[in-house]
Amino acid sequence: MESVVVGITGASGIILGCKMAKALSEKDFQVELVVTSDAQTTATIELKSSIEELLKDFSSICYHTIDDFTAPVASGSFPTRGMVIIPCSMTTLAAISCGLGNNLLRRAADVTLKERRPLVIVPRETPLSEIHLRNMLDCTRAGATIVPPVPAWYNDPKTLDDVENFIVGRALDALHITTDLYTRWHQIG
């Protein structure tokens, strides 16, 4: 079973990370999940639940603690399809842009870049400062793909779930993983 690393940070939008883990699991990927302590706090606030509780029914999700540098995803010799950080805080974005690997999530991102595997970053902040934009540019230049969680209106979303599915679907597209989570432009009409 092919692996994908999923990082969830403390930025608002924890549901996006949970939906990503579920979508990958349903597509028969092994999900190597790394969650920050701030993400756990945000999950309790936004979702009234822990991330583990929300994902308890998915056996193909392997949890790694944020400080476990012996986890397989800390090494480039561990093969993965790539990594997605969804949502990505500006603190994590800044650390990645500087090559700072001081926790497992950041180390896994660094490994993903050095191995030239797809790294998809879904940054969650608004408005964006020049520093945020510069960090996104630095990550893009290093090989990452930035997928802002921006909804589309052409597919006529009716619910928040529709909007979330579009964002997760676009992040899956950036990982080159086929999805039918949303209606594509050429399917409209």
Secondary structure as the mmCIF struct_conf table of DSSP 4:
data_model
#
loop_
_struct_conf.conf_type_id
_struct_conf.id
_struct_conf.beg_label_comp_id
_struct_conf.beg_label_asym_id
_struct_conf.beg_label_seq_id
_struct_conf.end_label_comp_id
_struct_conf.end_label_asym_id
_struct_conf.end_label_seq_id
STRN STRN1 SER A 3 ILE A 8
BEND BEND1 GLY A 10 SER A 12
HELX_RH_AL_P HELX_RH_AL_P1 ILE A 14 GLU A 26
TURN_TY1_P TURN_TY1_P1 LYS A 27 ASP A 28
HELX_LH_PP_P HELX_LH_PP_P1 PHE A 29 PHE A 29
STRN STRN2 GLN A 30 VAL A 35
HELX_RH_AL_P HELX_RH_AL_P2 SER A 37 LEU A 47
BEND BEND2 LYS A 48 SER A 49
HELX_RH_AL_P HELX_RH_AL_P3 ILE A 51 LEU A 54
TURN_TY1_P TURN_TY1_P2 LEU A 55 ASP A 57
TURN_TY1_P TURN_TY1_P3 SER A 59 SER A 60
STRN STRN3 ILE A 61 HIS A 64
TURN_TY1_P TURN_TY1_P4 ILE A 66 ASP A 67
TURN_TY1_P TURN_TY1_P5 PHE A 69 THR A 70
BEND BEND3 ALA A 71 ALA A 71
HELX_RH_3T_P HELX_RH_3T_P1 PRO A 72 ALA A 74
BEND BEND4 SER A 75 SER A 75
TURN_TY1_P TURN_TY1_P6 GLY A 76 SER A 77
BEND BEND5 PHE A 78 PHE A 78
BEND BEND6 ARG A 81 ARG A 81
STRN STRN4 MET A 83 CYS A 88
HELX_RH_AL_P HELX_RH_AL_P4 MET A 90 SER A 97
TURN_TY1_P TURN_TY1_P7 CYS A 98 GLY A 99
BEND BEND7 ASN A 103 ASN A 103
HELX_RH_AL_P HELX_RH_AL_P5 LEU A 104 LYS A 114
TURN_TY1_P TURN_TY1_P8 GLU A 115 ARG A 116
STRN STRN5 LEU A 119 PRO A 123
BEND BEND8 THR A 126 PRO A 127
HELX_LH_PP_P HELX_LH_PP_P2 LEU A 128 SER A 129
HELX_RH_AL_P HELX_RH_AL_P6 GLU A 130 ALA A 142
TURN_TY1_P TURN_TY1_P9 GLY A 143 GLY A 143
STRN STRN6 THR A 145 ILE A 146
BEND BEND9 TRP A 153 TRP A 153
TURN_TY1_P TURN_TY1_P10 TYR A 154 ASN A 155
BEND BEND10 THR A 159 THR A 159
HELX_RH_AL_P HELX_RH_AL_P7 LEU A 160 ALA A 174
TURN_TY1_P TURN_TY1_P11 LEU A 175 HIS A 176
BEND BEND11 LEU A 181 TYR A 182
HELX_RH_3T_P HELX_RH_3T_P2 TRP A 185 GLN A 187
#
